[in-house]
Every structure is written in structure tokens, then in C-alpha cells.
């Protein structure tokens, strides 16, 4: 079997409006797949259906070939889920909590202890076994949340905004942990932050307004999204009006006396034109860098909507 997840024509509505519509998706056995979408795009609805927490209105979900509707308990045994707000019990120790989670997954009692030990070691929390969860830092609480998602050794782990609210050092640690977990299972990493998806994922699924608007490799995504502004630094800059005489320049914003952001139409060889104008007019160009498109602009491009 080549895929661990298969979604067929998945649709759901809460009242009269569709939250997601006709989502089709396949995910392989290992690696990290990014699920990207703005807030309210349909990511959480998709993940809740995928993990069996919500029954879809239409369509089918297959986990390792098992239909979630027909055999939900068997399908859920293959899934580990970390929601955006981890379901932690603050008055339990790490060991008590992981024992409780293993029991919820109906693990055989003789397999629970070694599985809990493996999950703790993998998540770097073995030395906190007897610590109350309420006394752990945010980063270590997140590690406990990830440990409960992998304690039953699932073939699929679904992580919803797992780095949200963490400081930069904790984010780096959790990223490394997610990469390590994905070596022998599939991981779905959901986020509304493009940079998080770019750092971790080699494949990306983008949802906007309840529909899949992009599904391909991260390289293909980066090639698709064209920048439409650049930041330039000049020692002897011209006026904004003079810059806007260059063919293709649509707008200029001076950030400092010598630094300006230039917006341009995407079909122009604008970089060469600015360099040539700088040499000709003695603007003394020192640095030029293309900006990445803002996420809302990307969604707009991929959804075929005009801004």
C-alpha cells in the first residue's frame, strides 16, 4: 500500500454553508505533509474528520485502507492526534497522563510500559516522569502532547499548530522532534504560518474557502509563487517619482532615506532595469532583494480570486 491517508470527495457543512467541499487527498507512508490555510479556511474541520472526531456530511476517509465510517475504532488505532490546544491534565504526572492515554487507545497492558518509555525517550521527557504537568514549561508540555500522540505507535500523526505559542528556542526543539518522528511514519503538520510549513515540509496541501487550491511539492510551490516587490538600498537614491518612471514599477515606499521597497508588475524584467538605471544615473545601488509574497496574496492567486 502506497498511501496511509486517502480522502475521497470529502465535504462537510455545519448549518447551510459548506465548511469544506470536495476535498481529495492522498498521503504517503512517511514524511511530513504541510496542511496550510488561513484561519477559517477549513483545516480544523478536515483534521477533525480525518481523526474521527467529526462525521463528514459527504465523502470517505481511508486510514491505511480502513474506511473511517465502517470501522472507526480500527482506523483510529492508526492515528495519533495533537490538537491546537493539547488535551493535558495538569494535576497528573507525565507517567500518569501517558498511562491514561495508552489506556484510552486500548493498548494491551503488557505493551503499555515499554511503549510509554519509548515515547518519553523519543520526546526527551523521560527525566520528567514524576513531574506534575502543570509544573512543566510550555515547550515540555508540548512534548508531552506529542508523546501522547505517538504512545500507541500509530502510522499517522496529525499535529495542529504544534509550535503555536512557543518561544524561538522551543520552536527549534519541537521542529527537530517532528522531523525525527516523521522518519518512520507519516506526519500531517497543520499551520497558517507559511514559514513553518516551508521549514519542515517537502509536500504541501493548501486549503482556502474549504477547497484544496494547491497540492504539490514545496519546490513546486516556491516556483509557483512569484514575488511582486523588492527591497533596495542606494547611497544616492532618486525621488519616488523618478523611480516610478521605470517601466513596470507600480508603487514605491521609502523605509529610510536610502532604503526603498519597490512594487512591480510580475511580467517585467525589473531587476535589470533598476540596475541599469542606477548605473546610468549614479544612484550607487548597494543591495537588492526580492520579497516573498504575503500569504493572503498567495491564497488569492491560487484560489483564482482578484484582490
C-alpha positions in Angstrom: 0.0 0.0 0.0 1.4 3.3 -1.0 -0.7 5.7 1.0 -1.6 5.9 4.6 -4.4 8.5 4.1 -6.9 8.8 1.3 -9.7 11.3 1.3 -12.4 11.0 -1.4 -14.8 13.9 -2.2 -14.8 14.9 1.5 -17.4 17.6 2.3 -19.0 18.9 5.4 -21.4 21.6 6.4 -22.4 22.7 9.9 -25.6 24.5 9.0 -26.4 25.6 5.5 -22.9 26.6 4.5 -20.2 24.2 3.4 -17.1 24.3 5.7 -15.2 22.1 3.3 -16.2 20.9 -0.2 -15.0 18.0 -2.4 -11.6 17.5 -0.8 -9.5 14.8 -2.4 -6.1 13.9 -0.9 -3.6 11.1 -0.6 -0.6 11.0 1.8 2.3 8.5 1.7 3.6 6.3 4.5 6.4 8.5 5.8 7.5 12.2 5.8 5.9 15.5 6.7 3.0 16.9 4.7 2.1 20.5 5.4 -1.6 21.5 5.6 -1.6 25.2 5.0 -4.6 27.6 5.2 -5.7 30.9 6.7 -7.8 30.9 9.8 -11.3 29.6 9.0 -10.2 28.0 5.7 -11.3 24.5 6.7 -8.1 23.0 8.2 -9.5 22.1 11.6 -12.7 20.6 10.1 -10.6 18.5 7.7 -8.4 17.2 10.6 -11.3 16.5 12.9 -13.0 14.4 10.3 -9.7 12.7 9.4 -9.1 11.8 13.0 -12.6 10.6 13.6 -13.7 13.4 15.9 -16.4 14.6 13.4 -18.6 12.8 11.0 -18.5 14.2 7.5 -21.6 15.2 5.5 -20.3 13.5 2.3 -17.3 11.5 1.1 -15.0 8.9 2.6 -11.8 8.8 4.7 -9.5 5.8 4.5 -6.7 5.3 7.0 -4.3 2.6 6.0 -7.0 1.2 3.7 -9.7 1.2 6.5 -12.9 3.2 6.0 -13.4 5.5 9.0 -17.2 5.3 8.7 -17.3 1.5 8.6 -14.6 0.6 11.1 -13.9 3.8 13.2 -12.2 2.0 16.1 -9.8 0.1 13.8 -9.0 3.2 11.8 -8.3 5.4 14.9 -5.8 2.9 16.2 -3.5 4.0 13.3 -3.8 7.7 14.2 -2.2 10.0 16.8 -3.6 13.5 17.1 -2.3 16.6 18.8 -5.0 19.4 18.7 -4.0 23.0 18.8 -4.9 23.1 22.5 -3.3 19.9 23.8 -5.7 17.8 26.0 -3.4 17.8 29.0 -4.5 17.1 32.6 -2.4 19.5 34.7 -2.8 17.6 38.0 -1.4 14.3 36.7 2.3 13.5 36.4 3.7 12.7 33.0 3.6 9.0 33.7 0.1 9.1 35.0 -1.1 11.0 31.9 0.6 8.8 29.4 -0.7 5.7 31.1 -4.2 7.2 30.9 -3.7 8.0 27.2 -2.4 4.5 26.4 -5.5 3.0 28.1 -7.8 5.2 26.0 -6.1 3.7 22.9 -7.0 0.2 24.2 -3.3 -0.8 24.3 -2.7 -4.3 25.8 -1.5 -3.8 29.4 1.8 -5.8 28.8 2.7 -3.4 26.0 1.9 -0.1 27.7 5.0 0.3 29.9 7.6 -0.2 27.1 5.6 1.9 24.7 5.4 4.8 27.3 9.1 4.6 27.9 9.8 4.7 24.2 7.5 7.7 23.7 9.1 9.6 26.7 12.6 8.9 25.4 11.8 10.0 21.9 10.2 13.2 23.1 13.0 14.0 25.6 10.8 13.9 28.7 12.0 10.7 30.4 13.6 12.7 33.3 10.2 14.4 34.0 8.3 11.2 34.5 7.2 12.1 38.1 6.7 15.8 37.5 3.2 17.3 37.5 2.3 18.6 34.0 1.3 21.9 35.5 4.9 22.4 36.6 6.4 22.0 33.1 7.3 24.8 30.7 5.3 25.4 27.6 7.8 23.6 25.4 7.8 20.5 27.6 4.0 20.5 27.8 4.0 20.4 24.0 6.5 17.5 24.2 4.1 15.6 26.5 1.3 16.3 24.0 3.4 14.8 21.2 4.2 11.8 23.4 0.5 11.0 23.8 0.1 11.2 20.1 2.7 8.6 19.4 2.5 6.4 22.5 0.4 3.7 20.7 2.8 3.7 17.8 0.4 4.9 15.1 1.2 5.0 11.4 -0.1 8.6 11.1 0.4 11.6 13.4 -1.7 14.7 12.9 -0.3 17.9 14.5 -2.5 21.1 14.6 -0.4 24.3 15.0 2.2 22.4 17.2 4.6 25.4 17.5 1.9 27.9 18.3 2.8 30.0 21.4 6.3 28.6 21.9 9.4 30.8 22.1 12.1 30.6 19.4 14.2 28.0 21.2 11.2 25.8 21.9 10.1 26.0 18.3 13.5 24.8 17.1 13.4 21.9 19.5 9.8 20.9 18.6 10.7 21.1 14.8 13.6 18.7 15.4 11.3 16.3 17.3 8.7 16.3 14.5 11.4 15.6 11.8 12.6 12.7 13.9 9.1 11.3 14.4 8.4 11.5 10.6 11.3 9.2 9.7 9.2 6.1 10.2 5.6 7.3 9.9 3.5 9.9 8.1 3.0 13.3 9.8 0.4 15.9 8.8 1.6 19.3 10.0 -1.2 22.0 10.0 -0.4 25.7 10.2 -1.5 29.1 9.0 2.2 30.2 9.0 3.9 29.7 5.7 7.4 29.8 7.1 6.7 26.9 9.4 5.5 24.8 6.5 8.5 25.7 4.4 11.0 24.8 7.1 9.5 21.3 7.9 7.6 20.0 4.9 8.5 18.7 1.4 4.9 18.4 0.3 2.1 21.0 0.8 -1.6 20.9 0.7 -3.3 24.3 0.7 -6.9 24.8 1.7 -8.8 28.1 1.1 -12.5 28.6 1.5 -13.0 24.9 2.2 -11.3 23.7 -1.0 -7.9 22.3 -1.9 -6.3 25.1 -4.1 -2.8 23.6 -4.2 -1.3 20.1 -3.8 2.3 19.5 -4.8 5.9 19.6 -3.5 7.3 22.5 -1.6 9.7 23.2 -4.5 6.8 23.4 -6.9 5.0 25.8 -4.5 8.1 28.1 -4.2 8.4 28.1 -8.0 4.8 29.0 -8.5 4.7 32.0 -6.2 6.3 34.9 -7.9 7.5 37.9 -5.8 6.0 41.3 -6.7 8.1 43.6 -4.6 11.8 44.1 -3.8 13.8 45.9 -1.2 16.7 48.1 -2.5 19.4 50.1 -0.8 21.0 53.0 -2.6 23.7 55.5 -1.3 22.3 58.3 -3.6 18.7 57.4 -4.2 16.4 59.3 -6.6 12.9 60.6 -5.7 9.9 58.3 -5.6 8.6 60.0 -8.8 11.8 59.2 -10.7 11.7 55.6 -9.6 8.1 55.2 -10.7 9.1 56.3 -14.3 10.8 52.9 -14.7 8.6 50.6 -16.8 6.8 48.1 -14.6 7.2 49.9 -11.3 3.7 50.4 -9.7 4.5 51.8 -6.3 7.4 52.9 -4.1 7.7 53.1 -0.3 10.8 54.7 1.2 11.5 53.0 4.5 14.6 55.1 5.3 16.4 57.8 3.4 18.4 55.2 1.5 16.1 52.1 1.6 13.0 51.7 -0.5 10.5 49.0 -1.3 9.5 48.9 -4.9 6.3 47.2 -6.1 6.2 46.0 -9.7 4.1 44.1 -12.1 5.2 40.4 -12.3 5.9 40.2 -16.0 8.7 42.8 -16.1 12.4 42.3 -16.0 12.5 44.8 -13.3 15.8 43.9 -11.6 17.8 44.5 -14.7 16.1 47.8 -15.4 16.8 49.1 -11.9 20.4 48.1 -12.1 20.8 49.8 -15.5 19.0 53.0 -14.3 21.2 53.1 -11.1 24.4 52.8 -13.2 23.2 55.4 -15.7 22.1 58.0 -13.0 24.7 57.4 -10.3 22.2 56.1 -7.7 25.0 53.9 -6.2 22.9 50.7 -5.7 24.3 48.7 -2.8 21.7 45.9 -2.3 18.7 44.4 -3.9 16.5 41.6 -2.6 13.1 40.2 -3.8 10.3 39.9 -1.2 8.2 36.8 -0.8 4.5 37.2 -1.5 2.3 37.7 1.5 0.2 34.7 2.4 -3.1 36.4 1.6 -1.8 37.2 -1.8 -0.7 33.6 -2.4 -4.2 32.4 -1.4 -5.7 34.9 -3.7 -3.5 33.7 -6.6 -4.2 30.1 -6.0 -7.9 30.5 -5.5 -8.2 32.4 -8.7 -9.7 35.4 -6.9 -8.9 39.0 -7.6 -7.8 41.2 -4.8 
